[in-house]
């Protein structure tokens, strides 16, 4: 997990404990893109609250806070477990069975990695080897 995501998760755990950080990424060295979720849904007001709750981040970066949408990012084992049976796509850090990308049904998600029934066959990938992953709209 990226250091910026861990830092944001720790700050929000104190300030907005019901907000779940799905993904925090630095884009172009100047912007932090933050995808959040909440048991009651994500509203514009919630995005504004989260923005205000992170002044340390705003001092260093521009901050973009949004809901995950239907193609929500998958960045933690719990995210993958929650969506076993759904289609996802991802990009690996290196090649797996000759491919850097995968798209298919999530078959299994353990503490260490995920198994996907990709178009090219069943692939198991360790979380550490996944660069980016998200659900694919139905």
TIMI-645636 format. One record per atom (N, C-alpha, C, O): z, y, x; residue number from 1; atom name; residue in three letters. Coordinates in nm, 3 decimals. Atoms other than C-alpha are relative to their C-alpha. Layout:
// TIMI-645636
((Z,Y,X),NUM,'CA','ALA')
...
This chain:
// TIMI-645636
((0.000,-0.118,0.084),1,'N','UNK')
((0.000,0.000,0.000),1,'CA','UNK')
((0.000,0.124,0.088),1,'C','UNK')
((0.063,0.126,0.194),1,'O','UNK')
((0.010,-0.123,-0.078),2,'N','UNK')
((-0.080,0.346,0.123),2,'CA','UNK')
((0.132,0.075,0.001),2,'C','UNK')
((0.210,0.068,-0.095),2,'O','UNK')
((-0.124,-0.077,-0.014),3,'N','UNK')
((0.202,0.570,0.247),3,'CA','UNK')
((0.010,0.108,-0.108),3,'C','UNK')
((0.120,0.132,-0.159),3,'O','UNK')
((-0.004,-0.105,0.102),4,'N','UNK')
((0.105,0.848,0.002),4,'CA','UNK')
((0.042,-0.058,-0.135),4,'C','UNK')
((0.116,0.006,-0.210),4,'O','UNK')
((-0.037,0.062,0.128),5,'N','UNK')
((0.137,0.608,-0.292),5,'CA','UNK')
((0.148,-0.033,-0.002),5,'C','UNK')
((0.216,-0.009,-0.102),5,'O','UNK')
((-0.142,0.033,-0.008),6,'N','UNK')
((0.479,0.487,-0.178),6,'CA','UNK')
((0.085,0.125,-0.014),6,'C','UNK')
((0.185,0.125,-0.086),6,'O','UNK')
((-0.072,-0.127,0.007),7,'N','UNK')
((0.596,0.846,-0.132),7,'CA','UNK')
((0.001,0.053,-0.144),7,'C','UNK')
((0.106,0.095,-0.193),7,'O','UNK')
((0.009,-0.049,0.138),8,'N','UNK')
((0.474,0.947,-0.480),8,'CA','UNK')
((0.080,-0.089,-0.094),8,'C','UNK')
((0.149,-0.038,-0.183),8,'O','UNK')
((-0.078,0.092,0.084),9,'N','UNK')
((0.625,0.636,-0.641),9,'CA','UNK')
((0.149,0.028,0.012),9,'C','UNK')
((0.220,0.029,-0.088),9,'O','UNK')
((-0.142,-0.028,-0.022),10,'N','UNK')
((0.964,0.715,-0.485),10,'CA','UNK')
((0.042,0.130,-0.067),10,'C','UNK')
((0.149,0.137,-0.128),10,'O','UNK')
((-0.032,-0.130,0.061),11,'N','UNK')
((0.957,1.077,-0.601),11,'CA','UNK')
((0.000,-0.011,-0.152),11,'C','UNK')
((0.090,0.041,-0.218),11,'O','UNK')
((0.008,0.011,0.146),12,'N','UNK')
((0.849,0.987,-0.955),12,'CA','UNK')
((0.108,-0.093,-0.056),12,'C','UNK')
((0.149,-0.076,-0.171),12,'O','UNK')
((-0.109,0.088,0.046),13,'N','UNK')
((1.112,0.710,-0.979),13,'CA','UNK')
((0.125,0.083,-0.030),13,'C','UNK')
((0.201,0.050,-0.121),13,'O','UNK')
((-0.115,-0.089,0.022),14,'N','UNK')
((1.372,0.989,-0.955),14,'CA','UNK')
((-0.028,0.102,-0.111),14,'C','UNK')
((0.059,0.132,-0.192),14,'O','UNK')
((0.030,-0.115,0.085),15,'N','UNK')
((1.192,1.259,-1.153),15,'CA','UNK')
((-0.065,-0.036,-0.134),15,'C','UNK')
((-0.041,0.033,-0.233),15,'O','UNK')
((0.069,0.046,0.121),16,'N','UNK')
((0.980,1.075,-1.412),16,'CA','UNK')
((0.002,-0.153,0.000),16,'C','UNK')
((-0.102,-0.217,0.019),16,'O','UNK')
((-0.015,0.145,-0.022),17,'N','UNK')
((1.114,0.717,-1.412),17,'CA','UNK')
((-0.086,-0.091,-0.089),17,'C','UNK')
((-0.108,-0.206,-0.053),17,'O','UNK')
((0.081,0.087,0.087),18,'N','UNK')
((0.899,0.587,-1.701),18,'CA','UNK')
((-0.148,0.004,0.035),18,'C','UNK')
((-0.228,-0.069,-0.024),18,'O','UNK')
((0.140,-0.010,-0.042),19,'N','UNK')
((0.574,0.685,-1.528),19,'CA','UNK')
((-0.027,-0.107,0.106),19,'C','UNK')
((0.047,-0.121,0.203),19,'O','UNK')
((0.043,0.100,-0.098),20,'N','UNK')
((0.396,0.403,-1.345),20,'CA','UNK')
((-0.118,0.055,0.078),20,'C','UNK')
((-0.215,0.102,0.019),20,'O','UNK')
((0.111,-0.041,-0.086),21,'N','UNK')
((0.175,0.492,-1.051),21,'CA','UNK')
((-0.092,-0.120,0.016),21,'C','UNK')
((-0.053,-0.223,0.072),21,'O','UNK')
((0.096,0.108,-0.013),22,'N','UNK')
((-0.135,0.277,-1.073),22,'CA','UNK')
((-0.074,0.008,0.133),22,'C','UNK')
((-0.100,-0.093,0.197),22,'O','UNK')
((0.071,-0.019,-0.125),23,'N','UNK')
((-0.314,0.426,-0.775),23,'CA','UNK')
((0.013,0.145,0.043),23,'C','UNK')
((-0.003,0.236,-0.038),23,'O','UNK')
((0.002,-0.133,-0.061),24,'N','UNK')
((-0.275,0.724,-0.544),24,'CA','UNK')
((-0.087,-0.011,0.124),24,'C','UNK')
((-0.063,-0.095,0.211),24,'O','UNK')
((0.090,0.006,-0.115),25,'N','UNK')
((-0.554,0.791,-0.299),25,'CA','UNK')
((-0.034,0.140,0.047),25,'C','UNK')
((-0.049,0.233,-0.033),25,'O','UNK')
((0.041,-0.126,-0.059),26,'N','UNK')
((-0.641,1.071,-0.063),26,'CA','UNK')
((-0.153,-0.001,0.007),26,'C','UNK')
((-0.213,-0.094,0.061),26,'O','UNK')
((0.145,-0.010,0.005),27,'N','UNK')
((-1.000,1.184,-0.115),27,'CA','UNK')
((-0.043,0.117,0.087),27,'C','UNK')
((-0.005,0.232,0.061),27,'O','UNK')
((0.051,-0.104,-0.087),28,'N','UNK')
((-1.173,1.378,0.160),28,'CA','UNK')
((0.105,0.074,0.081),28,'C','UNK')
((0.077,0.182,0.133),28,'O','UNK')
((-0.106,-0.062,-0.077),29,'N','UNK')
((-0.842,1.458,0.329),29,'CA','UNK')
((0.064,0.122,-0.064),29,'C','UNK')
((0.157,0.179,-0.008),29,'O','UNK')
((-0.049,-0.123,0.063),30,'N','UNK')
((-0.778,1.743,0.084),30,'CA','UNK')
((0.052,-0.017,-0.142),30,'C','UNK')
((0.117,0.073,-0.195),30,'O','UNK')
((-0.034,0.022,0.140),31,'N','UNK')
((-0.720,1.590,-0.259),31,'CA','UNK')
((0.071,-0.134,-0.016),31,'C','UNK')
((0.030,-0.234,0.042),31,'O','UNK')
((-0.062,0.126,0.038),32,'N','UNK')
((-0.480,1.329,-0.393),32,'CA','UNK')
((-0.040,-0.027,-0.145),32,'C','UNK')
((-0.012,0.054,-0.234),32,'O','UNK')
((0.037,0.044,0.135),33,'N','UNK')
((-0.621,1.145,-0.694),33,'CA','UNK')
((0.105,-0.101,-0.043),33,'C','UNK')
((0.126,-0.203,0.024),33,'O','UNK')
((-0.113,0.080,0.048),34,'N','UNK')
((-0.337,0.993,-0.895),34,'CA','UNK')
((-0.028,-0.052,-0.140),34,'C','UNK')
((-0.050,0.027,-0.232),34,'O','UNK')
((0.016,0.064,0.130),35,'N','UNK')
((-0.380,0.745,-1.181),35,'CA','UNK')
((0.137,-0.049,-0.044),35,'C','UNK')
((0.205,-0.120,0.030),35,'O','UNK')
((-0.133,0.035,0.049),36,'N','UNK')
((-0.069,0.700,-1.395),36,'CA','UNK')
((-0.010,-0.071,-0.134),36,'C','UNK')
((-0.112,-0.066,-0.202),36,'O','UNK')
((-0.012,0.062,0.131),37,'N','UNK')
((0.043,0.500,-1.695),37,'CA','UNK')
((0.142,0.025,-0.049),37,'C','UNK')
((0.230,0.059,0.029),37,'O','UNK')
((-0.130,-0.025,0.063),38,'N','UNK')
((0.335,0.533,-1.937),38,'CA','UNK')
((0.007,-0.089,-0.124),38,'C','UNK')
((-0.094,-0.108,-0.191),38,'O','UNK')
((-0.012,0.087,0.118),39,'N','UNK')
((0.471,0.304,-2.212),39,'CA','UNK')
((-0.049,0.066,-0.129),39,'C','UNK')
((-0.097,-0.003,-0.219),39,'O','UNK')
((0.044,-0.072,0.120),40,'N','UNK')
((0.388,0.575,-2.471),40,'CA','UNK')
((-0.142,0.055,0.013),40,'C','UNK')
((-0.187,0.131,-0.073),40,'O','UNK')
((0.134,-0.052,-0.024),41,'N','UNK')
((0.042,0.644,-2.327),41,'CA','UNK')
((0.003,0.121,0.091),41,'C','UNK')
((0.109,0.177,0.119),41,'O','UNK')
((0.013,-0.114,-0.090),42,'N','UNK')
((-0.085,0.919,-2.101),42,'CA','UNK')
((-0.065,0.115,-0.076),42,'C','UNK')
((-0.176,0.102,-0.130),42,'O','UNK')
((0.050,-0.119,0.067),43,'N','UNK')
((-0.131,1.265,-2.248),43,'CA','UNK')
((-0.023,0.110,0.103),43,'C','UNK')
((0.017,0.098,0.219),43,'O','UNK')
((0.019,-0.115,-0.087),44,'N','UNK')
((-0.238,1.595,-2.100),44,'CA','UNK')
((0.134,0.060,0.040),44,'C','UNK')
((0.153,0.101,0.154),44,'O','UNK')
((-0.135,-0.052,-0.030),45,'N','UNK')
((0.126,1.711,-2.125),45,'CA','UNK')
((0.068,-0.084,0.107),45,'C','UNK')
((0.133,-0.029,0.197),45,'O','UNK')
((-0.061,0.087,-0.101),46,'N','UNK')
((0.241,1.407,-1.924),46,'CA','UNK')
((-0.065,0.025,0.137),46,'C','UNK')
((0.006,0.033,0.237),46,'O','UNK')
((0.067,-0.029,-0.128),47,'N','UNK')
((-0.022,1.474,-1.655),47,'CA','UNK')
((0.052,0.130,0.059),47,'C','UNK')
((0.070,0.141,0.180),47,'O','UNK')
((-0.054,-0.129,-0.046),48,'N','UNK')
((0.107,1.832,-1.636),48,'CA','UNK')
((0.143,-0.016,0.052),48,'C','UNK')
((0.179,0.042,0.155),48,'O','UNK')
((-0.138,0.025,-0.046),49,'N','UNK')
((0.470,1.712,-1.608),49,'CA','UNK')
((0.001,-0.066,0.136),49,'C','UNK')
((0.077,-0.028,0.224),49,'O','UNK')
((0.006,0.071,-0.127),50,'N','UNK')
((0.379,1.475,-1.327),50,'CA','UNK')
((-0.047,0.094,0.111),50,'C','UNK')
((0.006,0.091,0.222),50,'O','UNK')
((0.047,-0.098,-0.098),51,'N','UNK')
((0.188,1.750,-1.148),51,'CA','UNK')
((0.115,0.091,0.045),51,'C','UNK')
((0.132,0.115,0.164),51,'O','UNK')
((-0.113,-0.089,-0.031),52,'N','UNK')
((0.492,1.979,-1.167),52,'CA','UNK')
((0.112,-0.074,0.074),52,'C','UNK')
((0.187,-0.013,0.149),52,'O','UNK')
((-0.106,0.079,-0.063),53,'N','UNK')
((0.721,1.695,-1.052),53,'CA','UNK')
((-0.030,-0.032,0.147),53,'C','UNK')
((0.053,-0.090,0.216),53,'O','UNK')
((0.041,0.034,-0.137),54,'N','UNK')
((0.531,1.666,-0.721),54,'CA','UNK')
((-0.035,0.124,0.082),54,'C','UNK')
((-0.146,0.132,0.135),54,'O','UNK')
((0.034,-0.121,-0.076),55,'N','UNK')
((0.553,2.009,-0.552),55,'CA','UNK')
((-0.028,-0.028,0.148),55,'C','UNK')
((-0.109,0.042,0.209),55,'O','UNK')
((0.022,0.032,-0.141),56,'N','UNK')
((0.568,1.848,-0.206),56,'CA','UNK')
((-0.143,-0.045,0.024),56,'C','UNK')
((-0.203,-0.014,0.128),56,'O','UNK')
((0.139,0.048,-0.012),57,'N','UNK')
((0.231,1.682,-0.264),57,'CA','UNK')
((-0.095,0.119,-0.015),57,'C','UNK')
((-0.192,0.131,0.059),57,'O','UNK')
((0.086,-0.116,0.025),58,'N','UNK')
((0.079,2.005,-0.401),58,'CA','UNK')
((0.000,0.100,0.115),58,'C','UNK')
((-0.095,0.176,0.132),58,'O','UNK')
((-0.003,-0.088,-0.117),59,'N','UNK')
((0.188,2.193,-0.089),59,'CA','UNK')
((-0.101,-0.044,0.106),59,'C','UNK')
((-0.153,0.039,0.181),59,'O','UNK')
((0.088,0.055,-0.103),60,'N','UNK')
((-0.027,1.965,0.125),60,'CA','UNK')
((-0.141,-0.031,-0.047),60,'C','UNK')
((-0.236,-0.025,0.031),60,'O','UNK')
((0.128,0.044,0.055),61,'N','UNK')
((-0.310,1.858,-0.106),61,'CA','UNK')
((-0.025,0.064,-0.135),61,'C','UNK')
((0.068,0.114,-0.200),61,'O','UNK')
((0.030,-0.021,0.141),62,'N','UNK')
((-0.490,1.942,-0.423),62,'CA','UNK')
((0.043,-0.127,-0.072),62,'C','UNK')
((0.040,-0.234,-0.012),62,'O','UNK')
((-0.050,0.118,0.072),63,'N','UNK')
((-0.356,1.706,-0.692),63,'CA','UNK')
((-0.073,-0.014,-0.131),63,'C','UNK')
((-0.076,0.078,-0.213),63,'O','UNK')
((0.071,0.033,0.123),64,'N','UNK')
((-0.559,1.542,-0.967),64,'CA','UNK')
((0.074,-0.117,-0.064),64,'C','UNK')
((0.078,-0.226,-0.007),64,'O','UNK')
((-0.077,0.103,0.069),65,'N','UNK')
((-0.350,1.343,-1.218),65,'CA','UNK')
((-0.074,-0.037,-0.128),65,'C','UNK')
((-0.112,0.050,-0.206),65,'O','UNK')
((0.071,0.041,0.121),66,'N','UNK')
((-0.515,1.133,-1.490),66,'CA','UNK')
((0.043,-0.138,-0.047),66,'C','UNK')
((0.113,-0.212,0.022),66,'O','UNK')
((-0.023,0.133,0.056),67,'N','UNK')
((-0.493,0.831,-1.714),67,'CA','UNK')
((-0.098,-0.097,0.066),67,'C','UNK')
((-0.198,-0.054,0.123),67,'O','UNK')
((0.087,0.096,-0.066),68,'N','UNK')
((-0.650,0.510,-1.590),68,'CA','UNK')
((-0.131,-0.025,-0.072),68,'C','UNK')
((-0.229,-0.064,-0.009),68,'O','UNK')
((0.121,0.029,0.076),69,'N','UNK')
((-0.907,0.479,-1.868),69,'CA','UNK')
((-0.023,-0.150,-0.011),69,'C','UNK')
((0.058,-0.229,0.038),69,'O','UNK')
((0.025,0.142,0.022),70,'N','UNK')
((-1.065,0.146,-1.963),70,'CA','UNK')
((-0.028,-0.079,0.127),70,'C','UNK')
((-0.011,-0.201,0.131),70,'O','UNK')
((0.028,0.067,-0.127),71,'N','UNK')
((-1.166,0.068,-1.605),71,'CA','UNK')
((0.113,0.029,0.098),71,'C','UNK')
((0.090,0.071,0.212),71,'O','UNK')
((-0.121,-0.032,-0.076),72,'N','UNK')
((-0.810,0.106,-1.478),72,'CA','UNK')
((0.002,-0.066,0.137),72,'C','UNK')
((-0.042,-0.180,0.152),72,'O','UNK')
((-0.012,0.058,-0.134),73,'N','UNK')
((-0.744,0.054,-1.109),73,'CA','UNK')
((0.105,-0.110,0.003),73,'C','UNK')
((0.204,-0.106,-0.070),73,'O','UNK')
((-0.094,0.109,-0.024),74,'N','UNK')
((-0.567,-0.262,-0.997),74,'CA','UNK')
((0.041,0.008,0.146),74,'C','UNK')
((-0.042,-0.013,0.236),74,'O','UNK')
((-0.042,-0.018,-0.139),75,'N','UNK')
((-0.357,-0.205,-0.686),75,'CA','UNK')
((0.124,-0.078,0.039),75,'C','UNK')
((0.163,-0.079,0.156),75,'O','UNK')
((-0.123,0.074,-0.028),76,'N','UNK')
((-0.045,-0.422,-0.716),76,'CA','UNK')
((-0.009,-0.139,-0.063),76,'C','UNK')
((-0.083,-0.159,-0.160),76,'O','UNK')
((0.003,0.134,0.059),77,'N','UNK')
((0.017,-0.791,-0.785),77,'CA','UNK')
((0.029,0.001,-0.151),77,'C','UNK')
((-0.034,-0.073,-0.226),77,'O','UNK')
((-0.031,-0.006,0.144),78,'N','UNK')
((0.172,-0.702,-1.124),78,'CA','UNK')
((-0.120,0.045,-0.082),78,'C','UNK')
((-0.140,-0.003,-0.194),78,'O','UNK')
((0.119,-0.045,0.072),79,'N','UNK')
((-0.148,-0.521,-1.224),79,'CA','UNK')
((-0.097,-0.116,-0.019),79,'C','UNK')
((-0.149,-0.137,-0.128),79,'O','UNK')
((0.091,0.113,0.009),80,'N','UNK')
((-0.360,-0.826,-1.145),80,'CA','UNK')
((0.054,-0.106,-0.096),80,'C','UNK')
((-0.021,-0.160,-0.177),80,'O','UNK')
((-0.060,0.101,0.089),81,'N','UNK')
((-0.115,-1.062,-1.322),81,'CA','UNK')
((-0.014,0.041,-0.147),81,'C','UNK')
((-0.043,-0.042,-0.233),81,'O','UNK')
((0.006,-0.052,0.137),82,'N','UNK')
((-0.115,-0.842,-1.634),82,'CA','UNK')
((-0.138,-0.021,-0.062),82,'C','UNK')
((-0.150,-0.035,-0.183),82,'O','UNK')
((0.135,0.006,0.052),83,'N','UNK')
((-0.493,-0.871,-1.664),83,'CA','UNK')
((-0.075,-0.129,0.034),83,'C','UNK')
((-0.198,-0.130,0.033),83,'O','UNK')
((0.063,0.130,-0.019),84,'N','UNK')
((-0.558,-1.238,-1.581),84,'CA','UNK')
((-0.077,-0.032,-0.129),84,'C','UNK')
((-0.026,-0.015,-0.240),84,'O','UNK')
((0.087,0.028,0.115),85,'N','UNK')
((-0.844,-1.343,-1.807),85,'CA','UNK')
((-0.101,0.110,-0.025),85,'C','UNK')
((-0.198,0.089,-0.097),85,'O','UNK')
((0.092,-0.113,0.016),86,'N','UNK')
((-1.016,-1.003,-1.792),86,'CA','UNK')
((-0.095,0.005,0.119),86,'C','UNK')
((-0.069,-0.055,0.223),86,'O','UNK')
((0.096,-0.018,-0.109),87,'N','UNK')
((-1.317,-0.907,-1.579),87,'CA','UNK')
((0.042,0.118,0.086),87,'C','UNK')
((0.089,0.221,0.037),87,'O','UNK')
((-0.032,-0.104,-0.096),88,'N','UNK')
((-1.262,-0.702,-1.268),88,'CA','UNK')
((-0.107,0.003,0.107),88,'C','UNK')
((-0.180,-0.094,0.127),88,'O','UNK')
((0.087,-0.008,-0.117),89,'N','UNK')
((-1.464,-0.580,-0.975),89,'CA','UNK')
((0.082,0.056,0.115),89,'C','UNK')
((0.183,0.123,0.094),89,'O','UNK')
((-0.075,-0.047,-0.115),90,'N','UNK')
((-1.350,-0.506,-0.626),90,'CA','UNK')
((-0.085,0.003,0.124),90,'C','UNK')
((-0.194,-0.054,0.131),90,'O','UNK')
((0.064,-0.010,-0.130),91,'N','UNK')
((-1.445,-0.425,-0.273),91,'CA','UNK')
((0.100,-0.047,0.103),91,'C','UNK')
((0.214,0.001,0.109),91,'O','UNK')
((-0.088,0.057,-0.103),92,'N','UNK')
((-1.299,-0.624,0.015),92,'CA','UNK')
((-0.013,0.080,0.129),92,'C','UNK')
((-0.113,0.148,0.152),92,'O','UNK')
((0.002,-0.069,-0.130),93,'N','UNK')
((-1.212,-0.484,0.357),93,'CA','UNK')
((-0.099,-0.067,0.096),93,'C','UNK')
((-0.154,-0.003,0.185),93,'O','UNK')
((0.096,0.076,-0.081),94,'N','UNK')
((-1.428,-0.755,0.515),94,'CA','UNK')
((-0.073,-0.098,-0.090),94,'C','UNK')
((-0.053,-0.097,-0.212),94,'O','UNK')
((0.076,0.096,0.081),95,'N','UNK')
((-1.659,-1.032,0.403),95,'CA','UNK')
((0.086,-0.120,-0.040),95,'C','UNK')
((0.168,-0.168,0.037),95,'O','UNK')
((-0.062,0.123,0.053),96,'N','UNK')
((-1.533,-1.320,0.187),96,'CA','UNK')
((-0.113,-0.082,-0.058),96,'C','UNK')
((-0.180,-0.040,-0.153),96,'O','UNK')
((0.112,0.085,0.040),97,'N','UNK')
((-1.779,-1.605,0.146),97,'CA','UNK')
((-0.132,0.076,0.006),97,'C','UNK')
((-0.219,0.057,-0.078),97,'O','UNK')
((0.124,-0.073,-0.020),98,'N','UNK')
((-2.049,-1.369,0.273),98,'CA','UNK')
((-0.016,0.125,-0.084),98,'C','UNK')
((-0.123,0.187,-0.082),98,'O','UNK')
((0.012,-0.117,0.089),99,'N','UNK')
((-1.975,-1.088,0.026),99,'CA','UNK')
((0.115,0.098,0.024),99,'C','UNK')
((0.228,0.057,0.052),99,'O','UNK')
((-0.104,-0.103,-0.011),100,'N','UNK')
((-1.786,-0.759,0.049),100,'CA','UNK')
((0.046,0.047,-0.138),100,'C','UNK')
((0.153,0.107,-0.150),100,'O','UNK')
((-0.037,-0.039,0.136),101,'N','UNK')
((-1.781,-0.700,-0.328),101,'CA','UNK')
((0.009,-0.125,-0.087),101,'C','UNK')
((-0.053,-0.227,-0.058),101,'O','UNK')
((-0.011,0.111,0.094),102,'N','UNK')
((-1.683,-0.925,-0.615),102,'CA','UNK')
((0.015,0.056,-0.141),102,'C','UNK')
((0.075,0.162,-0.161),102,'O','UNK')
((-0.015,-0.033,0.141),103,'N','UNK')
((-1.708,-0.907,-0.993),103,'CA','UNK')
((0.013,-0.131,-0.074),103,'C','UNK')
((-0.067,-0.222,-0.055),103,'O','UNK')
((-0.018,0.121,0.079),104,'N','UNK')
((-1.576,-1.169,-1.231),104,'CA','UNK')
((0.133,-0.003,-0.070),104,'C','UNK')
((0.210,0.093,-0.066),104,'O','UNK')
((-0.124,0.018,0.075),105,'N','UNK')
((-1.292,-1.302,-1.440),105,'CA','UNK')
((0.117,-0.027,0.095),105,'C','UNK')
((0.106,-0.109,0.186),105,'O','UNK')
((-0.122,0.027,-0.077),106,'N','UNK')
((-0.943,-1.286,-1.292),106,'CA','UNK')
((0.057,-0.132,-0.049),106,'C','UNK')
((0.096,-0.145,-0.165),106,'O','UNK')
((-0.050,0.133,0.036),107,'N','UNK')
((-0.831,-1.650,-1.288),107,'CA','UNK')
((0.149,-0.015,0.025),107,'C','UNK')
((0.220,-0.080,-0.052),107,'O','UNK')
((-0.140,0.018,-0.039),108,'N','UNK')
((-0.495,-1.623,-1.115),108,'CA','UNK')
((0.040,0.115,0.091),108,'C','UNK')
((-0.042,0.169,0.164),108,'O','UNK')
((-0.053,-0.104,-0.089),109,'N','UNK')
((-0.274,-1.368,-0.942),109,'CA','UNK')
((0.140,-0.043,0.042),109,'C','UNK')
((0.229,-0.058,-0.041),109,'O','UNK')
((-0.130,0.040,-0.056),110,'N','UNK')
((0.013,-1.470,-0.714),110,'CA','UNK')
((0.061,0.122,0.069),110,'C','UNK')
((0.010,0.233,0.056),110,'O','UNK')
((-0.060,-0.110,-0.076),111,'N','UNK')
((0.242,-1.259,-0.497),111,'CA','UNK')
((-0.085,0.039,0.121),111,'C','UNK')
((-0.072,0.149,0.173),111,'O','UNK')
((0.078,-0.022,-0.122),112,'N','UNK')
((-0.010,-1.290,-0.210),112,'CA','UNK')
((-0.145,0.039,-0.022),112,'C','UNK')
((-0.204,0.108,0.061),112,'O','UNK')
((0.142,-0.026,0.020),113,'N','UNK')
((-0.356,-1.269,-0.364),113,'CA','UNK')
((-0.047,-0.035,-0.139),113,'C','UNK')
((0.031,-0.075,-0.225),113,'O','UNK')
((0.062,0.020,0.130),114,'N','UNK')
((-0.594,-1.307,-0.652),114,'CA','UNK')
((-0.117,-0.096,0.012),114,'C','UNK')
((-0.184,-0.101,0.116),114,'O','UNK')
((0.114,0.090,0.007),115,'N','UNK')
((-0.850,-1.570,-0.753),115,'CA','UNK')
((-0.092,0.050,-0.111),115,'C','UNK')
((-0.048,0.075,-0.223),115,'O','UNK')
((0.099,-0.056,0.092),116,'N','UNK')
((-1.169,-1.450,-0.921),116,'CA','UNK')
((-0.115,-0.097,-0.016),116,'C','UNK')
((-0.166,-0.151,0.082),116,'O','UNK')
((0.121,0.077,0.026),117,'N','UNK')
((-1.448,-1.645,-1.088),117,'CA','UNK')
((-0.115,0.099,0.008),117,'C','UNK')
((-0.161,0.151,-0.094),117,'O','UNK')
((0.106,-0.098,-0.024),118,'N','UNK')
((-1.715,-1.422,-0.933),118,'CA','UNK')
((-0.135,-0.061,-0.033),118,'C','UNK')
((-0.149,-0.182,-0.048),118,'O','UNK')
((0.136,0.045,0.029),119,'N','UNK')
((-2.085,-1.442,-1.005),119,'CA','UNK')
((-0.051,-0.097,0.106),119,'C','UNK')
((-0.138,-0.179,0.079),119,'O','UNK')
((0.044,0.084,-0.112),120,'N','UNK')
((-2.126,-1.612,-0.666),120,'CA','UNK')
((0.088,-0.123,0.018),120,'C','UNK')
((0.063,-0.202,0.110),120,'O','UNK')
((-0.091,0.113,-0.010),121,'N','UNK')
((-1.845,-1.867,-0.723),121,'CA','UNK')
((0.145,0.047,0.000),121,'C','UNK')
((0.171,0.167,-0.003),121,'O','UNK')
((-0.142,-0.032,0.002),122,'N','UNK')
((-1.466,-1.881,-0.721),122,'CA','UNK')
((0.042,0.049,0.138),122,'C','UNK')
((0.016,-0.015,0.240),122,'O','UNK')
((-0.040,-0.063,-0.125),123,'N','UNK')
((-1.317,-1.654,-0.455),123,'CA','UNK')
((0.149,0.032,-0.008),123,'C','UNK')
((0.196,0.085,-0.108),123,'O','UNK')
((-0.141,-0.039,-0.012),124,'N','UNK')
((-0.954,-1.615,-0.345),124,'CA','UNK')
((0.009,0.105,0.108),124,'C','UNK')
((-0.042,0.087,0.219),124,'O','UNK')
((-0.009,-0.112,-0.093),125,'N','UNK')
((-0.869,-1.287,-0.177),125,'CA','UNK')
((0.145,0.047,0.008),125,'C','UNK')
((0.210,0.068,-0.094),125,'O','UNK')
((-0.135,-0.054,-0.020),126,'N','UNK')
((-0.539,-1.170,-0.028),126,'CA','UNK')
((-0.002,0.148,-0.037),126,'C','UNK')
((-0.101,0.217,-0.013),126,'O','UNK')
((-0.008,-0.142,0.037),127,'N','UNK')
((-0.423,-0.832,-0.160),127,'CA','UNK')
((-0.026,0.091,0.119),127,'C','UNK')
((-0.088,0.196,0.106),127,'O','UNK')
((0.018,-0.081,-0.120),128,'N','UNK')
((-0.419,-0.700,0.195),128,'CA','UNK')
((-0.148,0.017,0.036),128,'C','UNK')
((-0.184,0.112,0.105),128,'O','UNK')
((0.142,-0.005,-0.029),129,'N','UNK')
((-0.794,-0.768,0.213),129,'CA','UNK')
((-0.081,0.076,-0.107),129,'C','UNK')
((-0.201,0.094,-0.092),129,'O','UNK')
((0.069,-0.072,0.107),130,'N','UNK')
((-0.877,-0.577,-0.109),130,'CA','UNK')
((0.010,0.149,0.029),130,'C','UNK')
((0.119,0.206,0.038),130,'O','UNK')
((0.003,-0.145,-0.024),131,'N','UNK')
((-0.986,-0.221,-0.043),131,'CA','UNK')
((0.020,0.077,-0.130),131,'C','UNK')
((0.094,0.175,-0.134),131,'O','UNK')
((-0.009,-0.068,0.129),132,'N','UNK')
((-1.025,-0.122,-0.408),132,'CA','UNK')
((-0.041,-0.100,-0.107),132,'C','UNK')
((-0.130,-0.182,-0.086),132,'O','UNK')
((0.032,0.089,0.111),133,'N','UNK')
((-1.032,-0.303,-0.742),133,'CA','UNK')
((0.032,0.069,-0.131),133,'C','UNK')
((0.123,0.151,-0.140),133,'O','UNK')
((-0.026,-0.054,0.132),134,'N','UNK')
((-1.052,-0.214,-1.109),134,'CA','UNK')
((-0.054,-0.093,-0.108),134,'C','UNK')
((-0.137,-0.180,-0.081),134,'O','UNK')
((0.051,0.077,0.113),135,'N','UNK')
((-1.107,-0.365,-1.451),135,'CA','UNK')
((-0.143,0.044,-0.028),135,'C','UNK')
((-0.182,0.156,0.004),135,'O','UNK')
((0.136,-0.029,0.042),136,'N','UNK')
((-1.463,-0.383,-1.581),136,'CA','UNK')
((0.003,0.007,-0.151),136,'C','UNK')
((0.054,-0.084,-0.216),136,'O','UNK')
((0.003,-0.015,0.145),137,'N','UNK')
((-1.519,-0.255,-1.934),137,'CA','UNK')
((-0.073,-0.114,-0.066),137,'C','UNK')
((-0.170,-0.168,-0.011),137,'O','UNK')
((0.061,0.112,0.074),138,'N','UNK')
((-1.606,-0.517,-2.193),138,'CA','UNK')
((-0.133,0.037,-0.062),138,'C','UNK')
((-0.196,-0.046,-0.127),138,'O','UNK')
